[in-house]
Amino acid sequence: MDQLQSAILQLQELESDEALPRNIRQKLHAAATILLTQTEPNIKISKALAELESLTDDCTVEAQTRTQLFSIVSLLEVL
């Protein structure tokens, strides 16, 4: 499995966590949807990173979730 697929799966796992607030799950869904589009890889990765970085700055995100987000961001930044 490549890193992009791994990042998408991790986003989908987080998105399915009912303990997360709805607005956070919506942004996770948006990022996963962006990564699944058939656009230029660099463009979709940049857009997804923008969505995720807005979440890392959100004070309502718990520390454990923030750590998972940083892991996903790291995966995407390498691509």
PDB file of N, CA, C and O in Angstrom, chain B, residues numbered from 101:
ATOM      1  N   MET B 101       0.853  -1.182   0.000  1.00  0.00           N
ATOM      2  CA  MET B 101       0.000   0.000   0.000  1.00  0.00           C
ATOM      3  C   MET B 101       0.894   1.238   0.000  1.00  0.00           C
ATOM      4  O   MET B 101       1.853   1.320   0.767  1.00  0.00           O
ATOM      5  N   ASP B 102       0.582   2.173  -0.841  1.00  0.00           N
ATOM      6  CA  ASP B 102       1.405   3.372  -0.895  1.00  0.00           C
ATOM      7  C   ASP B 102       0.996   4.369   0.203  1.00  0.00           C
ATOM      8  O   ASP B 102      -0.008   4.181   0.890  1.00  0.00           O
ATOM      9  N   GLN B 103       1.782   5.410   0.344  1.00  0.00           N
ATOM     10  CA  GLN B 103       1.568   6.374   1.428  1.00  0.00           C
ATOM     11  C   GLN B 103       0.272   7.151   1.268  1.00  0.00           C
ATOM     12  O   GLN B 103      -0.371   7.488   2.262  1.00  0.00           O
ATOM     13  N   LEU B 104      -0.118   7.438   0.042  1.00  0.00           N
ATOM     14  CA  LEU B 104      -1.366   8.174  -0.182  1.00  0.00           C
ATOM     15  C   LEU B 104      -2.559   7.343   0.278  1.00  0.00           C
ATOM     16  O   LEU B 104      -3.447   7.855   0.959  1.00  0.00           O
ATOM     17  N   GLN B 105      -2.582   6.076  -0.087  1.00  0.00           N
ATOM     18  CA  GLN B 105      -3.670   5.194   0.349  1.00  0.00           C
ATOM     19  C   GLN B 105      -3.677   5.055   1.870  1.00  0.00           C
ATOM     20  O   GLN B 105      -4.741   5.029   2.488  1.00  0.00           O
ATOM     21  N   SER B 106      -2.512   4.965   2.460  1.00  0.00           N
ATOM     22  CA  SER B 106      -2.411   4.871   3.913  1.00  0.00           C
ATOM     23  C   SER B 106      -2.983   6.124   4.580  1.00  0.00           C
ATOM     24  O   SER B 106      -3.700   6.029   5.575  1.00  0.00           O
ATOM     25  N   ALA B 107      -2.667   7.278   4.035  1.00  0.00           N
ATOM     26  CA  ALA B 107      -3.183   8.536   4.587  1.00  0.00           C
ATOM     27  C   ALA B 107      -4.707   8.594   4.464  1.00  0.00           C
ATOM     28  O   ALA B 107      -5.390   9.030   5.391  1.00  0.00           O
ATOM     29  N   ILE B 108      -5.237   8.158   3.326  1.00  0.00           N
ATOM     30  CA  ILE B 108      -6.682   8.165   3.118  1.00  0.00           C
ATOM     31  C   ILE B 108      -7.371   7.230   4.111  1.00  0.00           C
ATOM     32  O   ILE B 108      -8.395   7.583   4.696  1.00  0.00           O
ATOM     33  N   LEU B 109      -6.808   6.043   4.299  1.00  0.00           N
ATOM     34  CA  LEU B 109      -7.388   5.095   5.251  1.00  0.00           C
ATOM     35  C   LEU B 109      -7.372   5.644   6.679  1.00  0.00           C
ATOM     36  O   LEU B 109      -8.339   5.474   7.423  1.00  0.00           O
ATOM     37  N   GLN B 110      -6.288   6.293   7.054  1.00  0.00           N
ATOM     38  CA  GLN B 110      -6.204   6.882   8.389  1.00  0.00           C
ATOM     39  C   GLN B 110      -7.223   8.000   8.561  1.00  0.00           C
ATOM     40  O   GLN B 110      -7.837   8.129   9.621  1.00  0.00           O
ATOM     41  N   LEU B 111      -7.404   8.808   7.521  1.00  0.00           N
ATOM     42  CA  LEU B 111      -8.409   9.873   7.578  1.00  0.00           C
ATOM     43  C   LEU B 111      -9.809   9.287   7.730  1.00  0.00           C
ATOM     44  O   LEU B 111     -10.615   9.787   8.515  1.00  0.00           O
ATOM     45  N   GLN B 112     -10.091   8.233   6.984  1.00  0.00           N
ATOM     46  CA  GLN B 112     -11.401   7.607   7.057  1.00  0.00           C
ATOM     47  C   GLN B 112     -11.645   6.961   8.417  1.00  0.00           C
ATOM     48  O   GLN B 112     -12.768   6.975   8.922  1.00  0.00           O
ATOM     49  N   GLU B 113     -10.600   6.397   9.006  1.00  0.00           N
ATOM     50  CA  GLU B 113     -10.716   5.831  10.357  1.00  0.00           C
ATOM     51  C   GLU B 113     -11.060   6.923  11.368  1.00  0.00           C
ATOM     52  O   GLU B 113     -11.964   6.763  12.188  1.00  0.00           O
ATOM     53  N   LEU B 114     -10.335   8.022  11.300  1.00  0.00           N
ATOM     54  CA  LEU B 114     -10.608   9.137  12.211  1.00  0.00           C
ATOM     55  C   LEU B 114     -12.011   9.687  11.997  1.00  0.00           C
ATOM     56  O   LEU B 114     -12.717  10.013  12.952  1.00  0.00           O
ATOM     57  N   GLU B 115     -12.401   9.784  10.744  1.00  0.00           N
ATOM     58  CA  GLU B 115     -13.716  10.332  10.410  1.00  0.00           C
ATOM     59  C   GLU B 115     -14.843   9.475  10.992  1.00  0.00           C
ATOM     60  O   GLU B 115     -15.904   9.995  11.339  1.00  0.00           O
ATOM     61  N   SER B 116     -14.617   8.184  11.097  1.00  0.00           N
ATOM     62  CA  SER B 116     -15.657   7.286  11.606  1.00  0.00           C
ATOM     63  C   SER B 116     -15.765   7.304  13.135  1.00  0.00           C
ATOM     64  O   SER B 116     -16.660   6.675  13.700  1.00  0.00           O
ATOM     65  N   ASP B 117     -14.868   8.016  13.797  1.00  0.00           N
ATOM     66  CA  ASP B 117     -14.883   8.109  15.262  1.00  0.00           C
ATOM     67  C   ASP B 117     -16.015   9.038  15.705  1.00  0.00           C
ATOM     68  O   ASP B 117     -15.927  10.255  15.543  1.00  0.00           O
ATOM     69  N   GLU B 118     -17.064   8.461  16.256  1.00  0.00           N
ATOM     70  CA  GLU B 118     -18.241   9.232  16.669  1.00  0.00           C
ATOM     71  C   GLU B 118     -17.963  10.146  17.867  1.00  0.00           C
ATOM     72  O   GLU B 118     -18.764  11.030  18.171  1.00  0.00           O
ATOM     73  N   ALA B 119     -16.828   9.936  18.549  1.00  0.00           N
ATOM     74  CA  ALA B 119     -16.490  10.776  19.701  1.00  0.00           C
ATOM     75  C   ALA B 119     -15.990  12.154  19.275  1.00  0.00           C
ATOM     76  O   ALA B 119     -15.981  13.089  20.075  1.00  0.00           O
ATOM     77  N   LEU B 120     -15.574  12.277  18.018  1.00  0.00           N
ATOM     78  CA  LEU B 120     -15.088  13.565  17.516  1.00  0.00           C
ATOM     79  C   LEU B 120     -16.266  14.477  17.194  1.00  0.00           C
ATOM     80  O   LEU B 120     -17.318  14.007  16.762  1.00  0.00           O
ATOM     81  N   PRO B 121     -16.094  15.766  17.401  1.00  0.00           N
ATOM     82  CA  PRO B 121     -17.146  16.720  17.028  1.00  0.00           C
ATOM     83  C   PRO B 121     -17.427  16.665  15.522  1.00  0.00           C
ATOM     84  O   PRO B 121     -16.550  16.332  14.725  1.00  0.00           O
ATOM     85  N   ARG B 122     -18.640  16.992  15.161  1.00  0.00           N
ATOM     86  CA  ARG B 122     -19.086  16.902  13.772  1.00  0.00           C
ATOM     87  C   ARG B 122     -18.246  17.772  12.831  1.00  0.00           C
ATOM     88  O   ARG B 122     -17.913  17.344  11.726  1.00  0.00           O
ATOM     89  N   ASN B 123     -17.901  18.989  13.264  1.00  0.00           N
ATOM     90  CA  ASN B 123     -17.134  19.866  12.380  1.00  0.00           C
ATOM     91  C   ASN B 123     -15.757  19.287  12.059  1.00  0.00           C
ATOM     92  O   ASN B 123     -15.246  19.477  10.955  1.00  0.00           O
ATOM     93  N   ILE B 124     -15.167  18.593  13.003  1.00  0.00           N
ATOM     94  CA  ILE B 124     -13.867  17.963  12.773  1.00  0.00           C
ATOM     95  C   ILE B 124     -14.021  16.795  11.811  1.00  0.00           C
ATOM     96  O   ILE B 124     -13.216  16.634  10.893  1.00  0.00           O
ATOM     97  N   ARG B 125     -15.055  15.975  12.017  1.00  0.00           N
ATOM     98  CA  ARG B 125     -15.301  14.853  11.112  1.00  0.00           C
ATOM     99  C   ARG B 125     -15.589  15.338   9.692  1.00  0.00           C
ATOM    100  O   ARG B 125     -15.202  14.687   8.722  1.00  0.00           O
ATOM    101  N   GLN B 126     -16.267  16.475   9.570  1.00  0.00           N
ATOM    102  CA  GLN B 126     -16.553  17.021   8.242  1.00  0.00           C
ATOM    103  C   GLN B 126     -15.272  17.445   7.526  1.00  0.00           C
ATOM    104  O   GLN B 126     -15.124  17.221   6.325  1.00  0.00           O
ATOM    105  N   LYS B 127     -14.347  18.059   8.268  1.00  0.00           N
ATOM    106  CA  LYS B 127     -13.075  18.462   7.659  1.00  0.00           C
ATOM    107  C   LYS B 127     -12.228  17.245   7.289  1.00  0.00           C
ATOM    108  O   LYS B 127     -11.535  17.255   6.271  1.00  0.00           O
ATOM    109  N   LEU B 128     -12.283  16.205   8.108  1.00  0.00           N
ATOM    110  CA  LEU B 128     -11.570  14.973   7.785  1.00  0.00           C
ATOM    111  C   LEU B 128     -12.147  14.348   6.516  1.00  0.00           C
ATOM    112  O   LEU B 128     -11.406  13.868   5.657  1.00  0.00           O
ATOM    113  N   HIS B 129     -13.467  14.359   6.408  1.00  0.00           N
ATOM    114  CA  HIS B 129     -14.131  13.829   5.215  1.00  0.00           C
ATOM    115  C   HIS B 129     -13.734  14.652   3.981  1.00  0.00           C
ATOM    116  O   HIS B 129     -13.466  14.100   2.913  1.00  0.00           O
ATOM    117  N   ALA B 130     -13.703  15.959   4.144  1.00  0.00           N
ATOM    118  CA  ALA B 130     -13.322  16.830   3.028  1.00  0.00           C
ATOM    119  C   ALA B 130     -11.896  16.533   2.569  1.00  0.00           C
ATOM    120  O   ALA B 130     -11.631  16.472   1.369  1.00  0.00           O
ATOM    121  N   ALA B 131     -10.988  16.350   3.506  1.00  0.00           N
ATOM    122  CA  ALA B 131      -9.593  16.061   3.156  1.00  0.00           C
ATOM    123  C   ALA B 131      -9.481  14.716   2.440  1.00  0.00           C
ATOM    124  O   ALA B 131      -8.753  14.595   1.455  1.00  0.00           O
ATOM    125  N   ALA B 132     -10.200  13.704   2.934  1.00  0.00           N
ATOM    126  CA  ALA B 132     -10.167  12.385   2.296  1.00  0.00           C
ATOM    127  C   ALA B 132     -10.758  12.455   0.893  1.00  0.00           C
ATOM    128  O   ALA B 132     -10.235  11.839  -0.035  1.00  0.00           O
ATOM    129  N   THR B 133     -11.846  13.204   0.736  1.00  0.00           N
ATOM    130  CA  THR B 133     -12.485  13.352  -0.570  1.00  0.00           C
ATOM    131  C   THR B 133     -11.554  14.043  -1.555  1.00  0.00           C
ATOM    132  O   THR B 133     -11.476  13.657  -2.722  1.00  0.00           O
ATOM    133  N   ILE B 134     -10.854  15.056  -1.087  1.00  0.00           N
ATOM    134  CA  ILE B 134      -9.885  15.764  -1.940  1.00  0.00           C
ATOM    135  C   ILE B 134      -8.811  14.796  -2.431  1.00  0.00           C
ATOM    136  O   ILE B 134      -8.434  14.819  -3.602  1.00  0.00           O
ATOM    137  N   LEU B 135      -8.323  13.948  -1.529  1.00  0.00           N
ATOM    138  CA  LEU B 135      -7.256  13.015  -1.897  1.00  0.00           C
ATOM    139  C   LEU B 135      -7.737  11.940  -2.864  1.00  0.00           C
ATOM    140  O   LEU B 135      -6.934  11.353  -3.590  1.00  0.00           O
ATOM    141  N   LEU B 136      -9.032  11.681  -2.879  1.00  0.00           N
ATOM    142  CA  LEU B 136      -9.583  10.665  -3.780  1.00  0.00           C
ATOM    143  C   LEU B 136      -9.925  11.200  -5.169  1.00  0.00           C
ATOM    144  O   LEU B 136     -10.265  10.422  -6.060  1.00  0.00           O
ATOM    145  N   THR B 137      -9.839  12.512  -5.365  1.00  0.00           N
ATOM    146  CA  THR B 137     -10.172  13.087  -6.667  1.00  0.00           C
ATOM    147  C   THR B 137      -9.102  12.730  -7.702  1.00  0.00           C
ATOM    148  O   THR B 137      -7.994  12.318  -7.359  1.00  0.00           O
ATOM    149  N   GLN B 138      -9.456  12.896  -8.947  1.00  0.00           N
ATOM    150  CA  GLN B 138      -8.560  12.557 -10.052  1.00  0.00           C
ATOM    151  C   GLN B 138      -7.766  13.760 -10.556  1.00  0.00           C
ATOM    152  O   GLN B 138      -7.417  13.824 -11.735  1.00  0.00           O
ATOM    153  N   THR B 139      -7.484  14.704  -9.678  1.00  0.00           N
ATOM    154  CA  THR B 139      -6.724  15.880 -10.083  1.00  0.00           C
ATOM    155  C   THR B 139      -5.226  15.629  -9.953  1.00  0.00           C
ATOM    156  O   THR B 139      -4.786  14.553  -9.547  1.00  0.00           O
ATOM    157  N   GLU B 140      -4.475  16.635 -10.302  1.00  0.00           N
ATOM    158  CA  GLU B 140      -3.019  16.597 -10.205  1.00  0.00           C
ATOM    159  C   GLU B 140      -2.608  16.245  -8.761  1.00  0.00           C
ATOM    160  O   GLU B 140      -3.096  16.872  -7.821  1.00  0.00           O
ATOM    161  N   PRO B 141      -1.722  15.255  -8.572  1.00  0.00           N
ATOM    162  CA  PRO B 141      -1.348  14.833  -7.212  1.00  0.00           C
ATOM    163  C   PRO B 141      -0.863  15.969  -6.311  1.00  0.00           C
ATOM    164  O   PRO B 141      -1.250  16.033  -5.144  1.00  0.00           O
ATOM    165  N   ASN B 142      -0.026  16.861  -6.831  1.00  0.00           N
ATOM    166  CA  ASN B 142       0.493  17.950  -6.001  1.00  0.00           C
ATOM    167  C   ASN B 142      -0.614  18.891  -5.538  1.00  0.00           C
ATOM    168  O   ASN B 142      -0.583  19.393  -4.414  1.00  0.00           O
ATOM    169  N   ILE B 143      -1.585  19.123  -6.407  1.00  0.00           N
ATOM    170  CA  ILE B 143      -2.676  20.032  -6.071  1.00  0.00           C
ATOM    171  C   ILE B 143      -3.567  19.430  -4.997  1.00  0.00           C
ATOM    172  O   ILE B 143      -3.913  20.102  -4.025  1.00  0.00           O
ATOM    173  N   LYS B 144      -3.944  18.154  -5.169  1.00  0.00           N
ATOM    174  CA  LYS B 144      -4.841  17.555  -4.188  1.00  0.00           C
ATOM    175  C   LYS B 144      -4.157  17.374  -2.833  1.00  0.00           C
ATOM    176  O   LYS B 144      -4.807  17.488  -1.794  1.00  0.00           O
ATOM    177  N   ILE B 145      -2.871  17.097  -2.834  1.00  0.00           N
ATOM    178  CA  ILE B 145      -2.148  16.968  -1.569  1.00  0.00           C
ATOM    179  C   ILE B 145      -2.071  18.320  -0.867  1.00  0.00           C
ATOM    180  O   ILE B 145      -2.238  18.395   0.350  1.00  0.00           O
ATOM    181  N   SER B 146      -1.821  19.382  -1.617  1.00  0.00           N
ATOM    182  CA  SER B 146      -1.759  20.724  -1.022  1.00  0.00           C
ATOM    183  C   SER B 146      -3.104  21.132  -0.420  1.00  0.00           C
ATOM    184  O   SER B 146      -3.160  21.693   0.674  1.00  0.00           O
ATOM    185  N   LYS B 147      -4.178  20.844  -1.144  1.00  0.00           N
ATOM    186  CA  LYS B 147      -5.510  21.182  -0.632  1.00  0.00           C
ATOM    187  C   LYS B 147      -5.847  20.387   0.630  1.00  0.00           C
ATOM    188  O   LYS B 147      -6.400  20.930   1.585  1.00  0.00           O
ATOM    189  N   ALA B 148      -5.511  19.103   0.624  1.00  0.00           N
ATOM    190  CA  ALA B 148      -5.771  18.265   1.797  1.00  0.00           C
ATOM    191  C   ALA B 148      -4.939  18.727   2.990  1.00  0.00           C
ATOM    192  O   ALA B 148      -5.425  18.755   4.120  1.00  0.00           O
ATOM    193  N   LEU B 149      -3.690  19.087   2.733  1.00  0.00           N
ATOM    194  CA  LEU B 149      -2.835  19.590   3.817  1.00  0.00           C
ATOM    195  C   LEU B 149      -3.392  20.876   4.414  1.00  0.00           C
ATOM    196  O   LEU B 149      -3.309  21.083   5.625  1.00  0.00           O
ATOM    197  N   ALA B 150      -3.953  21.734   3.585  1.00  0.00           N
ATOM    198  CA  ALA B 150      -4.546  22.971   4.090  1.00  0.00           C
ATOM    199  C   ALA B 150      -5.718  22.660   5.025  1.00  0.00           C
ATOM    200  O   ALA B 150      -5.862  23.287   6.074  1.00  0.00           O
ATOM    201  N   GLU B 151      -6.549  21.694   4.644  1.00  0.00           N
ATOM    202  CA  GLU B 151      -7.672  21.283   5.500  1.00  0.00           C
ATOM    203  C   GLU B 151      -7.161  20.732   6.826  1.00  0.00           C
ATOM    204  O   GLU B 151      -7.668  21.088   7.890  1.00  0.00           O
ATOM    205  N   LEU B 152      -6.166  19.872   6.759  1.00  0.00           N
ATOM    206  CA  LEU B 152      -5.658  19.229   7.971  1.00  0.00           C
ATOM    207  C   LEU B 152      -4.920  20.205   8.875  1.00  0.00           C
ATOM    208  O   LEU B 152      -5.016  20.115  10.099  1.00  0.00           O
ATOM    209  N   GLU B 153      -4.186  21.134   8.281  1.00  0.00           N
ATOM    210  CA  GLU B 153      -3.451  22.095   9.097  1.00  0.00           C
ATOM    211  C   GLU B 153      -4.403  23.039   9.826  1.00  0.00           C
ATOM    212  O   GLU B 153      -4.085  23.526  10.911  1.00  0.00           O
ATOM    213  N   SER B 154      -5.555  23.295   9.240  1.00  0.00           N
ATOM    214  CA  SER B 154      -6.542  24.109   9.957  1.00  0.00           C
ATOM    215  C   SER B 154      -7.062  23.353  11.175  1.00  0.00           C
ATOM    216  O   SER B 154      -7.421  23.964  12.181  1.00  0.00           O
ATOM    217  N   LEU B 155      -7.102  22.026  11.087  1.00  0.00           N
ATOM    218  CA  LEU B 155      -7.538  21.216  12.234  1.00  0.00           C
ATOM    219  C   LEU B 155      -6.478  21.166  13.332  1.00  0.00           C
ATOM    220  O   LEU B 155      -6.811  21.135  14.517  1.00  0.00           O
ATOM    221  N   THR B 156      -5.206  21.158  12.941  1.00  0.00           N
ATOM    222  CA  THR B 156      -4.158  21.077  13.963  1.00  0.00           C
ATOM    223  C   THR B 156      -4.105  22.342  14.808  1.00  0.00           C
ATOM    224  O   THR B 156      -3.601  22.322  15.932  1.00  0.00           O
ATOM    225  N   ASP B 157      -4.626  23.446  14.267  1.00  0.00           N
ATOM    226  CA  ASP B 157      -4.656  24.700  15.016  1.00  0.00           C
ATOM    227  C   ASP B 157      -5.940  24.863  15.834  1.00  0.00           C
ATOM    228  O   ASP B 157      -6.051  25.790  16.637  1.00  0.00           O
ATOM    229  N   ASP B 158      -6.906  23.966  15.634  1.00  0.00           N
ATOM    230  CA  ASP B 158      -8.196  24.051  16.310  1.00  0.00           C
ATOM    231  C   ASP B 158      -8.047  23.626  17.770  1.00  0.00           C
ATOM    232  O   ASP B 158      -7.544  22.539  18.056  1.00  0.00           O
ATOM    233  N   CYS B 159      -8.482  24.478  18.687  1.00  0.00           N
ATOM    234  CA  CYS B 159      -8.322  24.185  20.114  1.00  0.00           C
ATOM    235  C   CYS B 159      -9.281  23.099  20.604  1.00  0.00           C
ATOM    236  O   CYS B 159      -9.090  22.578  21.703  1.00  0.00           O
ATOM    237  N   THR B 160     -10.299  22.743  19.829  1.00  0.00           N
ATOM    238  CA  THR B 160     -11.238  21.705  20.252  1.00  0.00           C
ATOM    239  C   THR B 160     -10.762  20.298  19.915  1.00  0.00           C
ATOM    240  O   THR B 160     -11.387  19.317  20.318  1.00  0.00           O
ATOM    241  N   VAL B 161      -9.656  20.196  19.177  1.00  0.00           N
ATOM    242  CA  VAL B 161      -9.104  18.889  18.827  1.00  0.00           C
ATOM    243  C   VAL B 161      -8.303  18.366  20.017  1.00  0.00           C
ATOM    244  O   VAL B 161      -7.433  19.057  20.547  1.00  0.00           O
ATOM    245  N   GLU B 162      -8.610  17.141  20.426  1.00  0.00           N
ATOM    246  CA  GLU B 162      -7.896  16.536  21.558  1.00  0.00           C
ATOM    247  C   GLU B 162      -6.462  16.188  21.177  1.00  0.00           C
ATOM    248  O   GLU B 162      -6.131  16.063  19.997  1.00  0.00           O
ATOM    249  N   ALA B 163      -5.626  16.036  22.182  1.00  0.00           N
ATOM    250  CA  ALA B 163      -4.201  15.783  21.949  1.00  0.00           C
ATOM    251  C   ALA B 163      -3.974  14.497  21.160  1.00  0.00           C
ATOM    252  O   ALA B 163      -3.126  14.465  20.268  1.00  0.00           O
ATOM    253  N   GLN B 164      -4.712  13.446  21.470  1.00  0.00           N
ATOM    254  CA  GLN B 164      -4.546  12.179  20.766  1.00  0.00           C
ATOM    255  C   GLN B 164      -4.909  12.323  19.285  1.00  0.00           C
ATOM    256  O   GLN B 164      -4.207  11.804  18.417  1.00  0.00           O
ATOM    257  N   THR B 165      -5.986  13.015  19.007  1.00  0.00           N
ATOM    258  CA  THR B 165      -6.410  13.239  17.627  1.00  0.00           C
ATOM    259  C   THR B 165      -5.407  14.118  16.904  1.00  0.00           C
ATOM    260  O   THR B 165      -5.092  13.880  15.738  1.00  0.00           O
ATOM    261  N   ARG B 166      -4.912  15.122  17.584  1.00  0.00           N
ATOM    262  CA  ARG B 166      -3.911  16.022  16.990  1.00  0.00           C
ATOM    263  C   ARG B 166      -2.648  15.234  16.608  1.00  0.00           C
ATOM    264  O   ARG B 166      -2.047  15.491  15.565  1.00  0.00           O
ATOM    265  N   THR B 167      -2.254  14.288  17.444  1.00  0.00           N
ATOM    266  CA  THR B 167      -1.089  13.455  17.148  1.00  0.00           C
ATOM    267  C   THR B 167      -1.326  12.625  15.890  1.00  0.00           C
ATOM    268  O   THR B 167      -0.439  12.492  15.047  1.00  0.00           O
ATOM    269  N   GLN B 168      -2.534  12.065  15.770  1.00  0.00           N
ATOM    270  CA  GLN B 168      -2.869  11.300  14.574  1.00  0.00           C
ATOM    271  C   GLN B 168      -2.870  12.198  13.335  1.00  0.00           C
ATOM    272  O   GLN B 168      -2.434  11.783  12.261  1.00  0.00           O
ATOM    273  N   LEU B 169      -3.354  13.411  13.490  1.00  0.00           N
ATOM    274  CA  LEU B 169      -3.358  14.355  12.374  1.00  0.00           C
ATOM    275  C   LEU B 169      -1.933  14.686  11.936  1.00  0.00           C
ATOM    276  O   LEU B 169      -1.645  14.746  10.741  1.00  0.00           O
ATOM    277  N   PHE B 170      -1.048  14.900  12.901  1.00  0.00           N
ATOM    278  CA  PHE B 170       0.344  15.196  12.565  1.00  0.00           C
ATOM    279  C   PHE B 170       0.983  14.026  11.817  1.00  0.00           C
ATOM    280  O   PHE B 170       1.800  14.228  10.919  1.00  0.00           O
ATOM    281  N   SER B 171       0.607  12.814  12.190  1.00  0.00           N
ATOM    282  CA  SER B 171       1.123  11.632  11.504  1.00  0.00           C
ATOM    283  C   SER B 171       0.665  11.603  10.047  1.00  0.00           C
ATOM    284  O   SER B 171       1.449  11.301   9.148  1.00  0.00           O
ATOM    285  N   ILE B 172      -0.610  11.919   9.823  1.00  0.00           N
ATOM    286  CA  ILE B 172      -1.148  11.944   8.464  1.00  0.00           C
ATOM    287  C   ILE B 172      -0.497  13.065   7.657  1.00  0.00           C
ATOM    288  O   ILE B 172      -0.144  12.876   6.493  1.00  0.00           O
ATOM    289  N   VAL B 173      -0.341  14.227   8.279  1.00  0.00           N
ATOM    290  CA  VAL B 173       0.300  15.364   7.600  1.00  0.00           C
ATOM    291  C   VAL B 173       1.723  14.994   7.202  1.00  0.00           C
ATOM    292  O   VAL B 173       2.169  15.329   6.104  1.00  0.00           O
ATOM    293  N   SER B 174       2.434  14.308   8.087  1.00  0.00           N
ATOM    294  CA  SER B 174       3.810  13.888   7.778  1.00  0.00           C
ATOM    295  C   SER B 174       3.839  12.960   6.578  1.00  0.00           C
ATOM    296  O   SER B 174       4.714  13.082   5.720  1.00  0.00           O
ATOM    297  N   LEU B 175       2.883  12.023   6.508  1.00  0.00           N
ATOM    298  CA  LEU B 175       2.804  11.126   5.363  1.00  0.00           C
ATOM    299  C   LEU B 175       2.611  11.898   4.062  1.00  0.00           C
ATOM    300  O   LEU B 175       3.259  11.616   3.054  1.00  0.00           O
ATOM    301  N   LEU B 176       1.717  12.867   4.103  1.00  0.00           N
ATOM    302  CA  LEU B 176       1.401  13.632   2.898  1.00  0.00           C
ATOM    303  C   LEU B 176       2.528  14.571   2.498  1.00  0.00           C
ATOM    304  O   LEU B 176       2.742  14.798   1.307  1.00  0.00           O
ATOM    305  N   GLU B 177       3.244  15.115   3.459  1.00  0.00           N
ATOM    306  CA  GLU B 177       4.316  16.050   3.137  1.00  0.00           C
ATOM    307  C   GLU B 177       5.480  15.365   2.422  1.00  0.00           C
ATOM    308  O   GLU B 177       6.211  16.002   1.664  1.00  0.00           O
ATOM    309  N   VAL B 178       5.646  14.082   2.664  1.00  0.00           N
ATOM    310  CA  VAL B 178       6.723  13.339   2.010  1.00  0.00           C
ATOM    311  C   VAL B 178       6.411  13.137   0.532  1.00  0.00           C
ATOM    312  O   VAL B 178       7.315  13.046  -0.299  1.00  0.00           O
ATOM    313  N   LEU B 179       5.117  13.068   0.215  1.00  0.00           N
ATOM    314  CA  LEU B 179       4.724  12.850  -1.189  1.00  0.00           C
ATOM    315  C   LEU B 179       4.993  14.099  -1.931  1.00  0.00           C
ATOM    316  O   LEU B 179       4.746  14.168  -3.135  1.00  0.00           O
TER     317      LEU B 179
END
